[in-house]
Amino acid sequence: MRHPIRVTGSLALAGLLTLTVPPPVARAATGAFVYHTAPGTVRHGLSDPVEGQCYAVGYAQGVTGNETDRNAYLYDTPDCRGAAAYFPAGFYGVQSFQSVVFMR
């Protein structure tokens, strides 16, 4: 093996960087996501939702508004699995869904 000290030093530096670099931080969307659990019922909302986190909302239906700065993906399941409906930032519409996740 050539230059064992150089290889050992490189491995030590890589290990040190692995220990000192912080993991990526989840960012929160700015704004609110509003929805209803039945047409004409009380308005519910998520304030500054965390990007990439799945939010189970029960059986949402009716007017829905994405007042955040992230796009929302609406799911018919409570665990953000399966096909998703795209719901862009700043959009309002009538929707039915059980969970939502926000992405850039």
Backbone as a ProteinNet text record, in pm:
[ID]
protein_1_A
[PRIMARY]
MRHPIRVTGSLALAGLLTLTVPPPVARAATGAFVYHTAPGTVRHGLSDPVEGQCYAVGYAQGVTGNETDRNAYLYDTPDCRGAAAYFPAGFYGVQSFQSVVFMR
[TERTIARY]
84.7	0	89.3	58.9	137.9	92.5	183.3	158.7	49.8	73.5	-28	-65.8	26.1	-5.9	-105.6	-87.4	-178.3	-318.9	-329.9	-460.2	-525.6	-449.1	-502.1	-548.5	-470.8	-509.3	-637.4	-652.1	-773.9	-895.2	-879.1	-989.9	-1027.3	-927.5	-954.7	-1028.8	-988.9	-1055.9	-1200.2	-1223.3	-1359.8	-1446.1	-1389.9	-1464.3	-1496.4	-1402.9	-1424.9	-1534.7	-1533.6	-1638	-1774.6	-1780.1	-1906.7	-1964.6	-1880.1	-1926.2	-1962.2	-1903.5	-1924.9	-2027.5	-2064.6	-2162.2	-2302.1	-2382.7	-2517	-2608.1	-2706.7	-2800.6	-2888.2	-2947.3	-3034.2	-3152.4	-3192.6	-3301.6	-3429.3	-3539.3	-3668	-3710.7	-3755.4	-3798.9	-3950.3	-3999.6	-4144.3	-4190.4	-4307	-4370.8	-4417.1	-4426.1	-4477.2	-4621.1	-4709.8	-4850.4	-4937.9	-5062.2	-5160.3	-5222.9	-5259.7	-5335.3	-5470.4	-5577.8	-5710.6	-5798.6	-5885.3	-5974	-6095.2	-6193.8	-6315.8	-6331.2	-6397.5	-6422	-6556.7	-6634.9	-6760.7	-6800.1	-6868.1	-6908.5	-6988.4	-6949.5	-7021	-6984.2	-6887.8	-6849.5	-6739.8	-6696.8	-6592.6	-6463.7	-6398.1	-6271.5	-6159.2	-6074.8	-5956.8	-5833.3	-5719.8	-5599.7	-5472.1	-5369.8	-5233.4	-5149.5	-5087.4	-5004.2	-4858	-4792.4	-4650.2	-4614.2	-4679	-4651.8	-4508.3	-4453.3	-4316	-4311.2	-4216.9	-4199.6	-4163.3	-4231.3	-4202.6	-4274	-4339.8	-4412	-4554.3	-4602.8	-4739.8	-4833.7	-4940.4	-5042.3	-5172.3	-5217.2	-5347.6	-5452.4	-5556.2	-5655.1	-5795.2	-5809.4	-5942.9	-6002.1	-6131.1	-6197.1	-6228.5	-6133.9	-6153.5	-6232.3	-6325.7	-6400.8	-6457.2	-6463.9	-6515.8	-6406.6	-6429.1	-6335.3	-6202.5	-6095.3	-5959.8	-5873.5	-5787.4	-5700.2	-5556.8	-5466.6	-5324.4	-5264.6	-5261.3	-5207.7	-5060.1	-4993.1	-4851.2	-4766.1	-4634.6	-4541.8	-4486.4	-4550.3	-4511	-4629.5	-4599.6	-4704.7	-4749.8	-4877.5	-4933.2	-4969.9	-4959.7	-5001.6	-5104.6	-5225	-5338.1	-5356.3	-5380	-5393.1	-5529	-5578.4	-5705	-5685.4	-5563.3	-5531.1	-5482	-5489.9	-5447.4	-5295.9	-5218	-5073.5	-4989.6	-5047.1	-4975.8	-4916.9	-4991.8	-4948.4	-5044.2	-4991.7	-5073.8	-5064.5	-5160.2	-5162.3	-5196	-5133.7	-5155.6	-5213.3	-5293.7	-5344.9	-5260.2	-5208.6	-5126.2	-5215	-5176.2	-5252.4	-5151.5	-5133.5	-5024.7	-5040.8	-4929.1	-4928.1	-5016.7	-5094.8	-5181.1	-5311.6	-5343.3	-5461.3	-5574.8	-5698	-5819.3	-5900.9	-5968.6	-6055.3	-6139.1	-6227.5	-6310.2	-6243.3	-6207.1	-6130.3	-6183.9	-6153.1	-6175.3	-6042.7	-5997	-5868.7	-5860.4	-5760.5	-5740.5	-5605.4	-5509.4	-5378.6	-5313.7	-5214.8	-5147.9	-5000.7	-4916.5	-4774.2	-4735.2	-4640.6	-4598.1	-4455.7	-4432.2	-4299.8	-4268.6	-4142.6	-4096	-4118.8
-117	0	123.3	217.1	338.8	439	503.3	613.6	582.4	487.5	451.3	567.6	657.6	771	864	885.9	973.5	913.3	781.8	715.2	723	695.9	701.6	843.1	942.2	1081.4	1118.5	1070.9	1099.4	1035.2	911.7	843.6	913.9	959.4	1030.7	1161.2	1232.4	1357.4	1331	1226.3	1191.5	1158.1	1084.2	1050.7	1174	1266.1	1389.7	1473.2	1483.9	1559.5	1496.1	1363.5	1293.7	1327	1340.6	1369	1515.5	1607.1	1748.9	1815.4	1753.4	1814.1	1783.2	1885.3	1860.2	1798.9	1720	1661.7	1770.8	1745.3	1846.9	1877.9	2002	2047.2	2057.9	2005.4	2019.4	2165	2217	2356.7	2363.5	2466.2	2485	2574.4	2543.1	2632	2755.5	2865.9	2988	3006.7	3026.5	3047.2	2938.4	2935.8	2840.5	2759.1	2638.2	2550.1	2531.9	2567.1	2562	2459.8	2393.7	2290.7	2274.9	2201.7	2171.4	2019.8	1969.9	1825.6	1787.8	1884.7	1864.6	2000.5	2002.8	2131.8	2212.8	2337.8	2426	2411.7	2326	2308.3	2406.6	2396.3	2483.2	2466.4	2575.9	2577.7	2528.6	2440.2	2389.7	2442.3	2439.1	2487.3	2428.5	2431.3	2395.1	2520.6	2570.1	2690.3	2651.7	2709.8	2687	2538.1	2454.4	2310.3	2278	2172.5	2129.8	2060.5	2102.7	2044.8	1896.5	1812.4	1669.6	1587.6	1649.6	1577	1548.8	1427.8	1389.9	1435.4	1504.2	1548.5	1474.7	1392.4	1326.2	1425.8	1448.7	1551.8	1495.5	1365.2	1306.3	1302.5	1316.3	1315.4	1458.8	1524.3	1662.2	1663.3	1756.1	1774.7	1915.5	1970.1	2105.4	2202.7	2329.1	2434.2	2414.5	2414.8	2395.9	2508.1	2564.6	2671.9	2650.5	2662.9	2650.8	2791.1	2850.8	2985.2	2980.6	2867	2853	2886.7	2887.8	2909.4	2777.3	2666.3	2533.8	2470.6	2384.7	2308	2197.4	2165.3	2058.8	1940.3	1821.5	1699	1632	1614.3	1562	1414.1	1335	1189.8	1143.2	1036.2	974.8	877.6	864.9	775.2	859.2	807	885.7	890.3	821.4	812	861.1	945.1	1003.3	897	791.1	684.8	677	628	613	736.2	748.1	860.9	990	1098.4	1228.7	1326.9	1418.4	1528.7	1652.2	1713.9	1834.3	1953.9	2029.4	2145.9	2259.4	2345.7	2444.3	2551.6	2612.5	2724	2835.5	2896.7	3007.5	2967.3	2839	2788.6	2757	2781.8	2742.3	2652.8	2554.7	2467.4	2381.1	2302.8	2208.6	2072.2	2012.8	1888.7	1791.8	1663.5	1557.7	1485.8	1470.2	1404.6	1367.9	1284.2	1242.5	1283.8	1314	1356.9	1448.7	1523.6	1621.4	1629.9	1652.8	1676.3	1798	1877.1	1999.9	1983.4	2025.5	2013.1	2139.6	2166.7	2281.6	2256.2
0	0	0	-84.2	-91	13.7	72.6	165.4	268.4	357.6	456.1	548.1	575.1	662.4	593.2	463.2	389.4	386	365.1	362	499.6	604.2	740.1	774	734.4	759.4	686.3	563.2	486.5	551.3	598.3	665	795.4	868.8	994	966.7	861.6	826.1	784.2	707	665	786.3	881.4	1002.6	1085	1094.5	1169.1	1104.5	972.3	902.3	922.5	922.7	943.6	1080.4	1180.1	1315.4	1336.8	1258.4	1284.4	1193.4	1082.6	992.1	1044.3	1072	1125.6	1019.9	1062.5	966.9	906.8	789.1	730.5	822	823.1	908.7	825.6	880	812.1	821.1	711.1	707.6	712	773.3	781.4	667.4	617.3	521	596.9	529	590.3	545.8	641.3	609.1	667.4	622.3	675.3	562.6	597.2	508.7	576.3	508.6	570.3	499.3	577.5	522.8	613.7	565.8	641.8	648	751.5	760.3	701	663.2	589.6	533.9	419.6	364.2	466.9	485.5	576.9	722.9	756.7	897.1	936.1	1059.2	1112.9	1032.4	1010	935.7	1026.8	974.4	1045.7	973.6	1040.3	974.1	1030.2	947	985.4	965.6	1071.5	1061.6	1046.8	948.7	922.5	927.6	844.4	848.8	807.8	866.1	838.5	702.7	621	488	498.7	421.5	417.7	523.3	617.5	722.8	677.5	705.7	671.8	783.4	745.2	840.6	811.6	904.6	892.7	941.1	860.3	893.8	913.4	918.7	925.7	785.9	776.4	645.7	605	542.3	498.2	368.1	359.4	235.1	232.6	116.1	102.1	62.8	91.8	52.5	124.9	46.7	97.4	41.1	123.9	77.5	120	24.4	54	56.4	173.3	191.9	231.7	209.1	242.5	120.5	141.4	30.9	-23.3	9.4	-41.1	-113.5	-209.4	-275.8	-182.1	-187	-103.3	-192	-134.3	-202.2	-112.1	-165	-88.6	-118	-13.4	-25.4	24.6	-36.3	6	121.2	169.8	280.8	399.4	522.5	639	659.9	575	596.4	478.2	393.4	278.5	185.9	163.1	71.4	-46	-156.6	-276.1	-364.8	-454.6	-548.1	-473.9	-517.5	-454.2	-555.1	-504.8	-586.1	-556.7	-661	-648.6	-614.7	-513.3	-469	-449.9	-549.4	-545.6	-437.8	-403.5	-308.2	-361.4	-272.1	-309.8	-376.4	-377.6	-449.3	-352.6	-396.2	-324.2	-414.7	-357.4	-434.6	-342.1	-400.9	-325.2	-337.2	-224.3	-222.7	-118.5	-139.5	-39.9	-22.4	101.9	128.2	275.7	310.1	449.3	506.5	419.8	469.1	366.5	413.2	327.3	365.3	264.5	286.3	202.4	253	185.6	135.7	10.7	-50.6	-129.3	-143.1	-221	-367.1
[MASK]
++++++++++++++++++++++++++++++++++++++++++++++++++++++++++++++++++++++++++++++++++++++++++++++++++++++++

